[in-house]
Amino acid sequence: MYKMISIILGGGAGSRLFPLTDQRSKPAVPIAGKYRLIDIPISNCINSGVKRMFVLTQYNSASLNAHIKNTYNFDYFSRGFVDILAAEQTPGSKDWFQGTADAVRQSRIHYERHEFDYVLILSGDQLYQMDFEAMVRSHVEKGADVSIACLPVDARDATGFGIMKVDAAGMIPSFIEKPKTDQLPAWVSEVSAANKRRGKMYMASMGIYIFNRKALADLFESNMDAVDFGKEIIPSAIHSGYKVAAYQYEGYWTDIGTIRSFFEANLELTDHIPSFDLFDQQRRIYTRSRNLPPAKFYGGTQLNRALIAEGSIIHARLIDTAVIGIRSRIGENTVIKNTIVMGNDKYQTLQEMMDDEFDIPLGVGHYCHIEQAILDKDCRIGNNVVIKGSDQMPDVDMPEYVVRDGIVVVKKGAIIPEGTRIM
């Protein structure tokens, strides 16, 4: 049994995920119909036996705090917990978190009270299933002070990551953050024959680290002004002679950093055999238990490649390649294609629908066509509405919706009147 705590970084303002992050932090963004992004790293920790976790938050954290409070309640005998550590002013610092390393440094007063030998540092906005016990075992076997989880990438992706040179012993003698294309030839690492054939010859940091307790404390003391792990702390550890090891990961992993990556990651979950397996008995994804009724269908709805969350009431004609979130209501003869519907935070009673001042109930109305879109929670879409994103659409910002990379994103709580056409 390894004595390890986990620190999960809540991220910054999440501007590239706007408007999904307009009223919530990145880790609180709903995914796969019923989960939130924060459920992914927490579930990975639980499945790996790491049951002491701190989530560091700063922006729009109210819904994230509520979700964690209502979801992760460990029994007394397990001694497990998921604690929120919000940015705060202290005698030692009057500033908000300035970066990943600064956030962990400012939180030392809280997590150092606990007994541990290793610190596992994770991001709150990535999608993957990983065994952290195997990673810490590799860390100990190599006698490392720091370990970095990495995966092979090709030249096109390498410029967007921290890239490391990995030697035959699995150690990292050098590291560069987001190299330019002309620098890449110097950063090729030894990879498998299969990865070579695919051009994946560069080892990219996944932003997942294990530090020995003393090594992390010493690196903070010797780099008082460092605010970022990838740009400052990791290069400093290498240059200062610390043993920095690579832990190569070959499974599915994606960074949910943009509307496009969020959209694609969700819809890929509808594949026949998805790369990220929600149905894995051994690597479960945990979330809040809402005790909702099963989804209900009327009128011969045709379904193809669809994830339908509990509590939904659906009259649609066709749902094709779509993720339908909790408590969704979809009207008669409506078509939903290549779309994420996040659902609703509550049900409306029949009386509330009749008395509704907006005259448009929560959900999607009758005879609508929604395609290449994301409908955030609690949207009200009137009857005969057409919303069709396309790769030819320019980015726009409107009061009720935005277009990003050809995807129409209807804002949380937006009202789209009957007969509206967005295309």
N, C-alpha and C positions, 0 to 999 in steps of 0.2 A: 504494500500500500504506500503510495507516494503522497507526501504532505504537500498539497498544491492548492492554491486559490486561483480563481479566475477573475480577471478584470475585463469587462466588456465595454468598449468605447461607444458611446451613443452618437458620435459624429457631430458635425457642425450644423449650419443652418439648412443644409440639404437643398440648396437653390436649384441644382440640376434636376431635382425631382419635383419642383414646383409644377402644379399647384397641390400635389399630394402631400407636400410638407408645409402647406400654408397654415394649417391649424394643428399639426402634429409633428413630432420629431421623426427622423428617418426610421429608427427602429420600431416605431409604432405604426408604420404604414401597413395596411392589411395585405396579405398575400395568400394565394391558393384558396380563396373563398372564406376561410374561417380562422386563419392564423394571422399573426403579425410577424414582421421581420425579426424582432427580438426573440421570438420563440425558437428560431433556428440555432443560434449559438447556445442558448440556455439548454435546449434539448440535447445538443451535442455534448455539452458538459455533463448533464445528468446521465446520458447513455455511457459516458466514459468514466463515471464514478467521481466526477468533480462536482461536489455539491455545496461548495461555498463560493458564492459569486457576488461581485459588485458591478453594478451598471452605472457608468458615469454619464450624466446627462447635463445639458445646458439649455437647449432651445426647445420651446413648445413641449415641455415634458409632462404636462398634466395627464394626458390620455395614456402615456406610457407608464407613468406611476400607478395609475388606476388599474391598468391591465396586469402589471406585475403583482400588485397587492391582491388582486382578486384571483390570481392564477397560481402563484408559486408559494404555497404554504406547506412547508416540510413539518413532519412530526418531530416532537422534542427529541426522540431517541436517535434520529439520524444526524442531528446537529447541523443540518443543511439550512441554507438561506439564500435568498436573492435580495440584496440590499441596493437601494438607489442612493448614489452619491451625487448630489447636484453641485454645480459650481457655486462656490461661496466665498465671501470675503473673510479673510483670517488675518491675524497679526502678521503672518509671514507673506501674505499676498492680497492685494486689493483688486486684482484683475480676474476676469473670467478666464476659462481655459483657452490657451493660445494655440494648442496643437495636441497631438496624441501623447507625446512624452510629458508635456506640461500638465495635462489632465491627470496622468498617473502620478506625477510628482506631487501635485497639490493634494492628492487624495491619500498620501502616505500616512497621514496622522490617523486615518481610519483603518486602513487594511493592515498596517504594521502591528496593530494590537493583537493580531491573530497569530497562531502558531503555524508556520509553513516553511518549506524548504525551496519551493519553486513557485513562480508567478506565471500564469498562463494569460497572455494578453490577446484579446480577440476584437474583431470589428462587429458592430451591431447591424450591418447592412449587407451581409453576404449569404449566399445560398449554397450549402454543401452538407455532406454527412461525413464526419471524420472521427476517428478514434484517438482521442487525446492521450489515452493511457499508452498507446503504442508510440506516440510521439515523445512522451516524457521518458519512456523506457529507452528509446534510441538516444535521447539526450544524455541520460545517465551512462549508458554503455560507451558513448564516445568521450565521456569525461568533459562535456561541453559546459561553458559558462552561459552561453546563449545558443538557442536553436531557433531557426527560421523555417517555417513551412514554406515549401516552394513547389511550383509545378512548371513543366516544360511549356514554352510558348514559341510561336513563330515570330519572324522579324516584324510583321505588321503589328502584332500586339505588344512586342517587347518595349517599344518606345513609351508605352503608357504605364510601365511597372518599374519597381526597383529590381534591377537585374544583378545577380551574383555569379561570380565565378566559383565553381565547385570542383575541388580536386578529387583524386581517386579515393581518398579516405573519407570523403563526404564532408570535408571542412571547407569553410569559405575564406579564402585569402583576400578577396576584394569584392566591393559592392558599389554599384552606381545607381543613382535614382533617375529614372526616366531618361535613358541615353538617347542621343540623336542617332539617326539612321546610319550615318557614316562612322559612328563609333562601334556599331554592333559586331563587326568581325573580330574584335579583340575580346568579346564577351561570350564566345561559344563555349559551352560546357559539354562534357562527355554525357551522352544520353543513350537510351536504348535504340536499337536498330529501327524499331517501329516509329519512334519519335523522329529519328533522323529522316526517314522517308517522308514524313509529314512536314518536315522543315522546322520542327519544334526543338531547336538546339540551344535555347536560352532559358536559364532557370530564373523564374520570376517569383518575387516575394508575394505571398498571399496575405501579408499583414497579420500573420498569426505567429506569435513569439512565445518562447519559454525562456525565462531568466532564472538563474540561481538567485536566491534572495540577496546574498551579499553582493553579487555582481551588479544587480540592478541598483542597489543603494550606492555602491561606489561610483557607478557611471553617472548617476544623478549628481553626486557630490563633485565629480571632476568636470561636469558639463552643466554648470549652473544656469546658463542661458539657453540651453538646447530646448526646443519646443516640439520637435518631431522625431519619431523613432527612425523612420526610413532615411531622412535627410541628414540626421545628426548623430543620434545615439548609436545606431548600428555601425556606421563608418568609424565612429570614435572607438567602439569596442574592438573592431578589427585592427585599427591602427595602434591601439594601446596594448595589443598582445593577448587579449582575451581569446579563449577558444570558442569560435563561432561555428556552429555546425548547421548543415542543411538537412531538413527532413523532407524527402521527396514524396509528393502526394500525386497519385495518378487518377483519382476519382473526379467526379463532377464538382465544379466550383465556378461560381460567377459572382461578380461584384454588382450589386444593385445600385448603380450610381446615376443612371439617367432614365428618362421615361421610356426610351426604346429598350434598354436592358431589362427594365421592370416588366414591360409588356411582353417581351419575348420569353422571359423566364417563366411567367405565369402560363402563357399558352403552351409552352413546351411540356407542362405538366399534364396536358391532355393527350400526349402521345401514347401509342399502344404500350410501349415499354419506355417510359420517360427516364432520362438520365438521373433526375432527382426523384427518388422513389418514396412517395408518401405512404405506400402500403407495406413498407419493410417492417416486419414484426420485431426485429431486433434493434432497429434504429428509429424508434418512434419519434414523431414530432408532437410535443405537448403544447397545449394551449388551454384557455379558459373553458371550463365546462359550463355551458349555458342552459342545459336541459331543455333544448328546443324540440319541437315535434319533427317527424320526418318531412322531407320535401313532398309536395303534393302536385299532381299534374292533372289537367283537364283537356278535353278536346283533341286528343290524338297528337300531342306534341311529338315532333320528330327530333330525336337527339343523335348527335354524332360528335364524338370527341368533346365531351362536356363534363366538367366537374360541377356538381350541383350541391351547394351546402344545405344543411338542415334548416328547417323553418321556412323554406321557399314555397310560394304558391304560384304556379306557372300555367298559363293558358296558351302559351306561344305556339305558333305554327312550326317554327324551326329554331333549334339552338345548335349551332355548328362551330366547333373549335372555340369554346368559350368557358370562362370561369364565372360561375354565378354564386355570389356570396350569401351570407346568412340573411334570412327574412326577406329575400328578394320577392317582389311582386311583378309579374310580367303579364301583360294583357293579351287578349284574343288576337290571333292571326298576326302576331308580331314575329319578326325575324331578327335573331341575334347571331352575328357571325364575327369571328376573329375579334372578340370583345371581352373585356373584363367588367362585370357588374359587381360592385363591392357590397351591395345589399343595404340593409337599414339597421339602425340602432334600436328600433322599437317597431311594434306593430301598431297600426291604426285600427281602431274598432270601426264597425260599420257606421255607427253614429258620428264618430269623428270624421269619417270620409264625407258624410252628408253635410256636416257643419263646417267643413274645412274652408277657411277664408280664401285659400288659393284656388279652390275648385279643381285642383289636380292632386290626386292622392300620391303618397309615396310610391315610388316604383316607376315602371315603364308602362305606358298606356297601350291601347288597342291599335292594331294596324300600323305599327311602327316598323322601321327598318334601321337597325343599328349595326354598323360594321366598322372595323378597325378603330375602336374607341375604348376608352376607359370611363366608366361612370362611377364617380366616387360615391361615398355613402350618402344616404338620405336625399338622393336626387328625385325630382318630380318631373317626369317626362310625359307630356300630354299625348293625346291620340294623334295618329297620322303624322308623327314626327319622323323625319329622315336624317340620320347622322351617318355620314360615310366619310371616313378618313381615307386618304390615299397618299402615296409617296410623292405625288406631284403638288400636294398642298403646301403653301408657304407657312412658316411659323407665324401665328397671330396670338394676340392676347385680347380677349373679350371679357366683359363682366361675368358671364356665366360659364365660359369655357376657354380653353387655350388649345392651340395646335402645336405639337412638338414632333418633329421627324415624321410628319404625315399621320400622326395619331391624334384624334380628337379627345381631349380630356375634359369631361364635364365636372365642374367643381363640386365639392361637398355642399349639399343642401341647395344646389342650383335648381331653378325652375325654368323649364323649357316649354313654352306655350304650344298649344295644339297647332299642328300644321307647319311647324318650324322645319326648315331645311338647312342643314349644315353639311356642305360637301364641296 
